[in-house]
Structure formats: structure tokens, C-alpha cells
């Protein structure tokens, strides 16, 4: 199953499958550990919050290491804009790119 990730404005930015985060074109850009989002290299980026990667100002949660590249599953398509949800935290998805 594909779970999409959106900007706080509602624009789709990417998706995740299992523990890997992908850009909309399918290229792997990050990994999940619980609600924490990290780059593929392992650096902490932000938190998963209501289908968004945001900066909750939790500080630096460290580096979890590089798990290797999971490959490109291909683009799942563009789900369209879901609209602004009024998130109080700033977007952090761009830090994955």
C-alpha cells in the first residue's frame, strides 16, 4: 500500500512504503523509524505528522545509519492536492531532497 506525504499546503511531495520514503518519481530519499524521518544516509530530518514530514523542533535525534538503497518502485501517480490542514509545524520534506 502507498501512503502519500504532503506539504502543509496540501501539495503531494512523496510517499512511503514500509520504512522507506520516496519522492513522487519513485526515487528513495529517506527512511522511517517509528514517527521519526531520516535521510537515507541516516541523518534526522523531522517527524511524520498527519501525512506530512514536519519540524517539531525536537532537536537532533542522531544518525541511524544507512540501510542501503531499497530501489525505485516507480511513480505511484499524483493523488492531487488534498488542501491545507492547518498544521502548526513547518514543512521538512525538502530536507530529504
Residue pairs with C-beta under 8 A, 6 or more apart in sequence:
1 17
2 15
2 16
2 17
2 76
3 15
3 16
3 17
3 51
4 12
4 14
4 15
4 51
4 76
4 79
5 12
5 13
5 14
5 15
5 16
5 21
5 48
5 51
5 52
5 53
5 93
6 12
6 13
6 51
6 52
6 82
7 13
7 52
7 91
7 93
8 52
8 54
8 84
8 85
8 87
8 89
8 90
8 91
9 81
9 84
10 81
10 82
10 83
10 84
10 85
11 81
12 24
12 78
12 79
12 80
12 81
12 82
13 23
13 24
13 53
13 93
14 21
14 22
14 23
14 24
14 29
14 93
14 96
15 21
15 22
15 24
15 76
16 22
16 32
17 73
19 31
19 32
19 33
19 67
20 28
20 30
20 31
20 32
20 70
21 28
21 29
21 30
21 31
21 32
21 37
21 53
21 96
22 28
22 29
22 72
22 73
23 29
23 96
23 97
24 75
24 76
24 78
25 72
25 75
26 72
26 73
26 74
26 75
26 76
27 72
28 40
28 69
28 70
28 71
28 72
29 39
29 40
29 96
29 97
30 37
30 38
30 39
30 40
30 45
30 53
30 96
31 37
31 38
31 39
31 40
31 42
31 64
31 67
32 38
32 48
33 64
35 47
35 48
35 49
36 44
36 47
36 48
36 61
37 44
37 45
37 46
37 47
37 48
37 53
37 92
37 96
38 44
38 45
38 63
38 64
39 45
39 95
39 96
40 66
40 67
40 69
41 63
41 66
42 63
42 64
42 65
42 66
43 63
44 60
44 61
44 62
44 63
44 64
45 53
45 92
45 95
45 96
46 53
46 54
46 55
46 56
46 92
46 93
46 95
47 53
47 54
47 55
47 56
47 58
47 89
47 92
49 56
49 87
49 89
50 85
50 87
51 82
52 85
52 87
52 89
52 91
52 93
53 91
53 92
53 93
53 95
53 96
54 87
54 89
54 90
54 91
54 92
55 89
55 90
55 91
55 92
56 89
